[in-house]
């Protein structure tokens, strides 16, 4: 039986974060430490806002307070000297991580 996507992600929250962060480390600019705690800091809140939005099934993925989480995530990445290309690739890695986990089921 297929489960809703938000439940699939919620049930694997820590695993998603661990794998996503490991992949994102490969994107870190050379002048930074890839073990930087900032890399993972906002991922948890961002992941929660995604699953909350998916769970509402209202057609509205992001409410204003969750948009603030996305803004903070973007601001944090900017403070780490990431350009928009890095951030877009990070979101792609999130998608890739979810697909990989689903294929493992």
Buried (B, 14 or more C-beta within 10 A) or exposed (E): EEEEBBEBBBEBEEEBBBBBBBBBBEBBEEEBEBEEEBBBBBBBBBBBBBBBBBBEEEEEEBEEEBEEBBEBBBEBBEEBEBEEEBBEBBBEBBEBBBEEBEEEE
